[in-house]
Amino acid sequence: MTTHKVAVIGGDGVGPEVTEQALGVLTATTEAFGFGVELTDFDLGGDRYLRTGDVLPDEDLVALADHDAILLGAVGTPEVPPGVLERGLLLRIRFEFDQYINLRPVKLYDGVPTPIAGLIPEQCDMIIIRENTEGMYVGAGGILRRGTAQETAVQESINTRFGAERALRFSFELARGRDGRLTLCHKTNVLNHAGDLWMRTAQEVAADFADVTLDYVHVDAACLYLVDSPDRFDVVVTDNLFGDIITDLGAAIQGGMGMAASGNIDPEKRRPSMFEPVHGSAPDIAGNGWANPVAAILSLAMCLDHLGEADAAQAVTSAAVSVLPELKTMGGPDMGMSTAQIGDLIASRVGG
């Protein structure tokens, strides 16, 4: 029997709540499909930082590396200054493990309300690929004359041919297995250095994928098209910052952050990939049972697919999707079911 080693970072706020439900679904899935999972819990996040001052000690990073995948709930508490956990924990894991692909499905399911009037599921089924280890998130730059009237902040975007090409090749391969349509999203008319590098690289890589049609849109136009005509897109590839922004717009279109799953992926599987819902820790509703665990469970499905358990991944996705029409809202006190009730219902339908 195959056994996968999975690290678990429940984190803060609603993170542990939705992670608990994902793990319940995972248990049901292993029983239904006959594979094993060895889980290791890691105490990382805002609560640990406030207790100990530790964000991600080197020994924990080494221990995480000894796993096949990481399931993350959410991290962040209002008491921790912005950037401490984001850079010290989330970005450090992405960079150290070279999780250079951020994979964000944007799919509208039956029974899920969307703010786009008249939008039907057949018109919204795309995957957005965000280059995950370069761009503005590298942290290049600094502040001169801090705290003075002459204070100057510089934040530089780092783009390499190496980074752009491997993200593009991954995207072309994915598009080849779907509808054969790939859209590059950037801002070439203003960011003429980085945008030019991405555009030229995309055009050169396209020569190896004659069966894929390459399109281009400026990021501002992409925001319009995502709302006005999301069926224009099938696979979208973009840089780190633009990807961070437009995927949240995509989450709104597909029904809210409670539906938004993601994967931070090393496609070569040299180091563990990390899967997480992107709704954040939502400390204002923690402990009330109001958090929708579907995004965490769909992230689990992505994890299982990455681990080679494709049938199990599809079963988890189908079970999660089957519950959605039974919810009154996609999150909050009016869902009609608690976080735990939703998780239990999904678990009961896996393999059913």
N, C-alpha and C positions, 0 to 999 in steps of 0.2 A: 504494500500500500504506500502510495506517495504521501509524504508528509512535508508540509510547507512551514517554514519558520516566519512568523509574522510578529512584528513589534507593534505595540499599541500605545499611543499617546492620547489619552482622553482629553487632557488639557483643562480648560477653564470654562466657567459659565455652563452653557448647555452642552458643551463638548462631551463630558462624560455621559450625559443622558442619552444623546443620540448614538454615541459609540456603544453603549450597553445594548441598545436595540440592534445595532448592526452585528454585534457579536452573537446575540441570540439567533439572528438569522443565519449567521455563519455556522453555528452549532447544528441547526436544523439541516443546513446544506451539506455539511460533511457526513451526516448520518444518511441523507438521501442519496448521495453520490459516491460514497465510499472512499474518500481521501481523508488524510489527517492534517491537522493544523496544530503547531506548537506555538502558543502565545506567550509573549513576554511583555509585561506592563512596565512602562517608563513614566516616572514622575517628573514631567517636564511641563513648563508653562508659567503663567503669572503667579500662581500660588506658591510654587517652589521658589521662584525668584524672590518673592516677598519674604519667605521664611529663611532662605539661605544665602541669597545674593547670586546663586548659580543660574545661568541661562541654559547652556549646553556644555557641561564639562567634557573634556577630551575623552575620559573613560566611557562616558555614555555614548559619545559619537562612535567610538570603536565598537562598543557593544551593539549599537544599531546596525553597523556595517555587517554584522554576522547574521543578518536576517534576509529573507527573500523579498519582503515588502514591509511597508509601514502603513498602519491605519491611524489617521490623525482625526481627532474630533474638532477641536478649535482651541486657540490660545488667545489670551488677552484679558486683562482686568483693568478697570479705570485707574487703579492705583499705580500701575506701571507706566512710565513715560513712553510716548510713541517712539517706535523704532527699536526699543530694547529687545523685545521678543521677535519682532518681524525680521530684524537683521541678524540677531544673535542666535535665533532658533530656526525659524522657517527658511530664511535665505541661506543660512549656513548649511543646513541639510541639503538644500537644492544644489548649492555650489560644490560642497565637499563630495557629494555622491554623483555629481555631474548629471543631474536630472534635467537634461537640456530641453525636454519637450514638456510643455504644460498642455494637457489635453482637456478641453471643455466641450462636452456635447451640449447643444442647444436644441432641444426637441420638445415640442408641444404634444402632450398626451391627451387622449380622450378624457373628457370630464374635468379637465383642469382649466380654470378661468384665466384668460389673458386680457391685458389692458388694450390689446389691439382689436378693435371692433371687426367682426366678421372673419377673423383669422381661424383657419381650421388646421388640424394636425398635419395634413398632407402638404401644407405650405410652410411648415417650420420643422426642418429636420437637417441640422448641419453640425459640423464639428469645427471648432475654432482651435487652431494650434498656435500657441504662444511660445516663441523662443524664450527659454526660461533661465538663462545663466549669463546674459550680457545686457546691453542697453543701459538705461538709467539705473538699473538695480545693482550694478557693480559697485556703486558708491564712490566713484572717482570724483574728486573735487574737494572743496573745503570752504571755510569762512575766514575772511580777512577783516580785521578790526571789529571783532565781535562786540556787540553791545554799545557801539558808538554810532554817531550819525553817519559815518562813512562805511558802515558795515556792508560787506560785499560777499554774496554767496555764489559759488560756482558748482554746478552739478553737471558732469559730462556724461554723454551717452557713448558707450564703447561698443562698436560693432566690428566683427571680424568676418572675413570671407569664410573661414572655417565654421564659425557659429551659424552664419546665415545658411550656408550650403547644407549642413547636416539637418537643420530644421526644414529646409525646403525639400530635401530628398525624402525625408520622412513623410512630408505632406503630399508630395507627388505619389508616393507609394500608397498612401491611404486613399487618395482620390482615385487612383487606378482601380481600387477594389470597391469603390462606391459608384457614383454617377460619372466619374471621369471629368469633374469640373473642379478647378483649383483657383481661388482668388487670393492674390497678394494684396494686403492692406498696408499702406504706409502713407507718407506725406512727401512725395518726391519733389513737389513743386516748391517746397520751402526747406525741408531737410535734405538739401540736394547732395550732401556727401553720404550720409547714412542711407538715404533713400536710393541713391544711385547705385550703391554697393548691393543693396537688396534686389533692385530691379535687374541689374546686369547679371547677377548670380542666378536669379530665377529664370531669366531667358536662356542662359547657358545650360542650366540643369534641364530645362524643358526639352532640349534636343534629345535627351535620353528617354523621354516619355511622350512619344508621338501620339499615344492614345489618351492623353490628358489635355484638356483645353485650359490654357492659362489666361486668367483675366486679372485686371488690376483696378482697385478703387482707392481713392484718398480716404483717410480714416474719417474725416468729417462726412464725406458722402456715405461711407459705410454705416455710420450712425443713422443717417436718413433711411438708407435701404433696409436696414435691420427692422425698422418700424414700418416702413411703407411697403416693402416687398421682400420679406425674408426668404421667399422661395428663390430669389436670385442666387443664394449661396448654398453650397454643399460642403466643401472643405475650404476653410479660410486659414491663411498663415500670416502672421504678423510679428512685430517685435514685442519685447517684454512689456513696455509701458502701454502701448496701444492695446495689446492683448488683455492686459489687466482691466482696462477701461471698458472695452466693447463687450467683454464676456459678462460683465455685470448688467449691461443693457440687455444682452441675450437672456440672462437669467430672469429679468423682469418680464420679457416677452413670453418665456416658457412657463410662467406662473409664479415666479418669485424665488428668493434665495433658498427656500425650503425644497426646491426641486433641483438645485444646482450642484452637480457632482463634478469632481475633477481628479486628474492624476498628474503627478509630477514624475516624469518617467525617464529612466535610462533605458532606451530601447535595446541596447546590447546586453542588459541584465548583468553588468559587471558589479553593480552595487544595487542596494534595494531602491525600489521606486516607492513613492509616498502618495497615498490616496486620501482625499479629504473632501467633505462638503465645504462650500465656500461662504456659508452664511455667517461666519464669525461666531464669537462666544455668546453674544446676546445676553449679557449679565442681567439685564432688566427683567428677563422672563425666566431666568434659571430657577429650577426647583419647582416650577408650577405645572410641569407636564404639558406645556404649550408648544414645545419645539417640534417641528415636523422632522421625523427621522428619515424620511424618504431619500433626501440628498445623501445622507451618510450611508444608507443601504445601497443606493445606486453607485456610490463610490466603492463600496465593497464589491459590487458586481464587476466594476472595472478592474479592481484588484485581482479577483478570481480569473478574469480573462487574461490578464497579464501573466498570471502564474500558470497558465496553460489549462485551466479548468473551464473551457468554453461552455460546455453544456450546463454546468453549475451556474456560471455567470448569467446565462440566458434565463435559467429558472428563477434566479433571484430578481432579475429585471422584470420578468413577467409577473411574478408575485407582487412586487412593489407597485407596478403599474395597475394591477387589478384592483388595488385598494383605493386608488385616487378618486374614482367617481363616487365613492362612499363618503368622502370627506366633504364637509360643508365649506371649509376654507382650507387654504394650503398652509396655514400656520396661525398661532394665537389661540386665545381662549375659546374661539367659536368653531374649532375644527370638527367638533362632534365626537372626537375620540382623543384620548390622551396620548402622549408620546409612547408610553409603554403599551397601550392597547393597539396602536398602529403597528408597532414592532412585533407584538405577539401574533397579530393577524397575518402579517406578511410571512413570518416564520412558519405558521401553520399551513400556508399555501405553497411553500417551496416543495417541489416534488409531488404535489398533490394532483 
